[in-house]
């Protein structure tokens, strides 16, 4: 399995964490009656895999002037701004990674053994990954949840997917032992 970076029209404001939250929110469409109805089960391990060649720019509140949720200029509080430097009229506020840590854990009643998050991102520091930027917010979430991190710039994704699937399967098997 190979992943080609930059082959499509890339977004400068990827919001993978917020997209996962919206897809899995048990109080909203689509999990209540839409396509994802019944997807979340209390007795099942939840595995989410994020794949990105950029940092996450999930916003907590929209741009105060335009009302648009652009994250190009995302204020991370004491960590400063991330993004491309526009719009200049106001800033969006990045949702703290702890918002997503809490959300995913709460989906499983706070039981970390029922949750497996993984990220295939650029962990930074590698010259061999010049087409990607460090996925620091994904890395922060993986650290907070004991998630798995793999490198997005590997030529072959098969070994990374095998490692992740083994961890997920072991977690599920540990939870549901045959009697």
C-alpha positions as a Markdown table, in Angstrom:
| # | Residue | x | y | z |
|---|---|---|---|---|
| 1 | Unk | 0.0 | 0.0 | 0.0 |
| 2 | Unk | 1.5 | 3.4 | -1.0 |
| 3 | Unk | 0.3 | 6.9 | -0.2 |
| 4 | Unk | 1.2 | 9.6 | -2.7 |
| 5 | Unk | 1.7 | 13.0 | -0.9 |
| 6 | Unk | 0.6 | 16.1 | -2.6 |
| 7 | Unk | -1.1 | 14.4 | -5.5 |
| 8 | Unk | -4.5 | 16.0 | -5.0 |
| 9 | Unk | -5.5 | 19.6 | -4.5 |
| 10 | Unk | -4.2 | 19.9 | -0.9 |
| 11 | Unk | -6.0 | 21.8 | 1.8 |
| 12 | Unk | -4.0 | 24.4 | 3.9 |
| 13 | Unk | -6.4 | 23.9 | 6.8 |
| 14 | Unk | -6.9 | 20.2 | 7.5 |
| 15 | Unk | -9.1 | 19.6 | 10.4 |
| 16 | Unk | -8.8 | 15.8 | 11.0 |
| 17 | Unk | -9.5 | 15.9 | 14.7 |
| 18 | Unk | -12.7 | 17.9 | 14.3 |
| 19 | Unk | -13.8 | 15.7 | 11.4 |
| 20 | Unk | -13.4 | 12.6 | 13.5 |
| 21 | Unk | -15.3 | 14.3 | 16.4 |
| 22 | Unk | -18.2 | 15.3 | 14.1 |
| 23 | Unk | -18.4 | 11.8 | 12.6 |
| 24 | Unk | -18.5 | 10.1 | 16.0 |
| 25 | Unk | -20.5 | 12.5 | 18.1 |
| 26 | Unk | -23.2 | 10.3 | 19.6 |
| 27 | Unk | -25.6 | 13.2 | 20.0 |
| 28 | Unk | -25.6 | 14.3 | 16.4 |
| 29 | Unk | -26.3 | 13.2 | 12.9 |
| 30 | Unk | -24.9 | 10.9 | 11.4 |
| 31 | Unk | -24.5 | 8.7 | 14.5 |
| 32 | Unk | -28.1 | 9.1 | 15.7 |
| 33 | Unk | -30.1 | 8.2 | 12.6 |
| 34 | Unk | -27.8 | 8.6 | 9.6 |
| 35 | Unk | -25.2 | 6.3 | 8.0 |
| 36 | Unk | -23.3 | 5.9 | 11.2 |
| 37 | Unk | -26.3 | 4.9 | 13.3 |
| 38 | Unk | -25.3 | 1.9 | 15.5 |
| 39 | Unk | -21.6 | 2.3 | 14.7 |
| 40 | Unk | -20.6 | 3.1 | 18.2 |
| 41 | Unk | -21.1 | 0.2 | 20.5 |
| 42 | Unk | -20.4 | 0.2 | 24.3 |
| 43 | Unk | -18.8 | -3.2 | 24.2 |
| 44 | Unk | -16.5 | -2.7 | 21.1 |
| 45 | Unk | -13.0 | -1.3 | 21.0 |
| 46 | Unk | -13.0 | 2.0 | 19.0 |
| 47 | Unk | -10.1 | 2.4 | 16.6 |
| 48 | Unk | -9.5 | 5.6 | 14.7 |
| 49 | Unk | -6.6 | 6.1 | 12.3 |
| 50 | Unk | -5.6 | 9.7 | 11.2 |
| 51 | Unk | -3.6 | 10.0 | 8.0 |
| 52 | Unk | -2.2 | 13.5 | 7.2 |
| 53 | Unk | 0.8 | 15.2 | 5.7 |
| 54 | Unk | 0.0 | 18.4 | 7.6 |
| 55 | Unk | -0.6 | 19.5 | 11.1 |
| 56 | Unk | -4.2 | 19.6 | 12.4 |
| 57 | Unk | -6.0 | 23.0 | 12.3 |
| 58 | Unk | -9.3 | 22.1 | 14.0 |
| 59 | Unk | -10.9 | 25.3 | 15.3 |
| 60 | Unk | -13.0 | 25.8 | 18.3 |
| 61 | Unk | -14.7 | 29.0 | 17.3 |
| 62 | Unk | -15.1 | 30.7 | 13.9 |
| 63 | Unk | -13.3 | 33.7 | 12.7 |
| 64 | Unk | -15.0 | 36.5 | 14.7 |
| 65 | Unk | -15.4 | 38.9 | 11.8 |
| 66 | Unk | -16.5 | 36.7 | 8.9 |
| 67 | Unk | -18.1 | 33.8 | 10.9 |
| 68 | Unk | -16.2 | 31.4 | 8.7 |
| 69 | Unk | -14.3 | 28.5 | 10.4 |
| 70 | Unk | -11.0 | 29.2 | 8.6 |
| 71 | Unk | -8.0 | 27.8 | 10.5 |
| 72 | Unk | -5.3 | 29.4 | 8.4 |
| 73 | Unk | -4.5 | 31.6 | 11.3 |
| 74 | Unk | -5.0 | 29.5 | 14.3 |
| 75 | Unk | -4.2 | 30.9 | 17.8 |
| 76 | Unk | -2.9 | 28.2 | 20.1 |
| 77 | Unk | -2.8 | 30.4 | 23.1 |
| 78 | Unk | 0.6 | 30.3 | 24.8 |
| 79 | Unk | 2.0 | 28.2 | 21.9 |
| 80 | Unk | 1.4 | 31.1 | 19.5 |
| 81 | Unk | -0.1 | 31.1 | 16.0 |
| 82 | Unk | 0.1 | 28.3 | 13.5 |
| 83 | Unk | -1.0 | 28.5 | 9.9 |
| 84 | Unk | -0.4 | 30.6 | 6.8 |
| 85 | Unk | -0.9 | 34.1 | 8.2 |
| 86 | Unk | -4.4 | 35.0 | 6.9 |
| 87 | Unk | -7.1 | 36.1 | 7.3 |
| 88 | Unk | -5.6 | 39.1 | 9.0 |
| 89 | Unk | -8.9 | 40.7 | 10.3 |
| 90 | Unk | -9.3 | 38.2 | 13.2 |
| 91 | Unk | -8.1 | 34.8 | 14.4 |
| 92 | Unk | -9.7 | 31.4 | 14.8 |
| 93 | Unk | -8.9 | 29.6 | 18.0 |
| 94 | Unk | -7.6 | 26.1 | 17.7 |
| 95 | Unk | -9.5 | 23.7 | 19.8 |
| 96 | Unk | -7.1 | 22.4 | 22.5 |
| 97 | Unk | -6.0 | 18.9 | 21.8 |
| 98 | Unk | -7.3 | 18.0 | 25.3 |
| 99 | Unk | -10.8 | 18.7 | 23.8 |
| 100 | Unk | -10.3 | 15.7 | 21.5 |
| 101 | Unk | -8.5 | 13.6 | 24.1 |
| 102 | Unk | -11.5 | 14.0 | 26.4 |
| 103 | Unk | -14.0 | 13.4 | 23.6 |
| 104 | Unk | -12.5 | 10.1 | 22.5 |
| 105 | Unk | -12.1 | 8.8 | 26.0 |
| 106 | Unk | -15.6 | 9.8 | 26.9 |
| 107 | Unk | -16.9 | 7.9 | 23.9 |
| 108 | Unk | -15.7 | 4.8 | 25.7 |
| 109 | Unk | -16.7 | 5.8 | 29.2 |
| 110 | Unk | -13.2 | 6.9 | 30.1 |
| 111 | Unk | -11.9 | 3.3 | 29.6 |
| 112 | Unk | -8.6 | 3.8 | 27.6 |
| 113 | Unk | -8.5 | 0.0 | 27.0 |
| 114 | Unk | -11.5 | 0.4 | 24.8 |
| 115 | Unk | -9.8 | 3.1 | 22.6 |
| 116 | Unk | -7.0 | 2.8 | 20.1 |
| 117 | Unk | -6.0 | 6.0 | 18.3 |
| 118 | Unk | -3.3 | 5.9 | 15.6 |
| 119 | Unk | -1.7 | 8.6 | 13.4 |
| 120 | Unk | 0.2 | 8.3 | 10.2 |
| 121 | Unk | 1.9 | 11.7 | 10.1 |
| 122 | Unk | 5.2 | 13.4 | 9.8 |
| 123 | Unk | 6.8 | 13.2 | 13.3 |
| 124 | Unk | 9.2 | 16.0 | 12.4 |
| 125 | Unk | 13.0 | 16.1 | 12.1 |
| 126 | Unk | 13.3 | 14.0 | 9.0 |
| 127 | Unk | 14.8 | 15.5 | 5.8 |
| 128 | Unk | 13.3 | 12.6 | 3.9 |
| 129 | Unk | 9.8 | 14.0 | 4.5 |
| 130 | Unk | 10.1 | 17.5 | 2.9 |
| 131 | Unk | 6.7 | 17.3 | 1.3 |
| 132 | Unk | 5.0 | 17.1 | 4.7 |
| 133 | Unk | 4.9 | 19.3 | 7.8 |
| 134 | Unk | 5.0 | 18.0 | 11.4 |
| 135 | Unk | 1.7 | 16.7 | 12.7 |
| 136 | Unk | 2.4 | 18.1 | 16.2 |
| 137 | Unk | -1.3 | 18.2 | 17.3 |
| 138 | Unk | -1.8 | 14.5 | 16.2 |
| 139 | Unk | 1.4 | 13.6 | 18.0 |
| 140 | Unk | 0.1 | 15.4 | 21.1 |
| 141 | Unk | -3.1 | 13.3 | 21.0 |
| 142 | Unk | -1.2 | 10.1 | 20.5 |
| 143 | Unk | 1.0 | 10.9 | 23.5 |
| 144 | Unk | -2.1 | 11.7 | 25.7 |
| 145 | Unk | -3.9 | 8.4 | 24.7 |
| 146 | Unk | -0.9 | 6.0 | 24.3 |
| 147 | Unk | -1.7 | 6.0 | 20.6 |
| 148 | Unk | 0.5 | 4.6 | 17.8 |
| 149 | Unk | 2.4 | 6.9 | 15.5 |
| 150 | Unk | 3.8 | 6.0 | 12.1 |
| 151 | Unk | 5.6 | 8.0 | 9.5 |
| 152 | Unk | 3.5 | 9.3 | 6.5 |
| 153 | Unk | 6.6 | 9.6 | 4.3 |
| 154 | Unk | 7.4 | 5.9 | 4.2 |
| 155 | Unk | 7.5 | 4.5 | 0.7 |
| 156 | Unk | 5.3 | 1.6 | 1.7 |
| 157 | Unk | 2.4 | 1.8 | 4.2 |
| 158 | Unk | 1.9 | -1.9 | 4.5 |
| 159 | Unk | 4.3 | -2.5 | 7.4 |
| 160 | Unk | 2.8 | 0.5 | 9.4 |
| 161 | Unk | -0.8 | -0.8 | 8.7 |
| 162 | Unk | 0.2 | -4.3 | 9.8 |
| 163 | Unk | 1.7 | -2.9 | 13.1 |
| 164 | Unk | -1.4 | -0.9 | 13.8 |
| 165 | Unk | -3.8 | -3.7 | 13.0 |
| 166 | Unk | -1.9 | -6.1 | 15.3 |
| 167 | Unk | -2.2 | -3.6 | 18.2 |
| 168 | Unk | -5.9 | -3.1 | 17.5 |
| 169 | Unk | -6.6 | -6.8 | 17.2 |
| 170 | Unk | -4.6 | -7.6 | 20.4 |
| 171 | Unk | -6.6 | -4.9 | 22.3 |
| 172 | Unk | -9.9 | -6.4 | 21.1 |
| 173 | Unk | -8.8 | -10.0 | 21.8 |
| 174 | Unk | -7.7 | -9.0 | 25.3 |
| 175 | Unk | -11.1 | -7.5 | 25.9 |
| 176 | Unk | -13.1 | -10.4 | 24.5 |
| 177 | Unk | -11.4 | -13.7 | 25.5 |
| 178 | Unk | -13.2 | -16.9 | 24.3 |
| 179 | Unk | -14.7 | -18.9 | 27.2 |
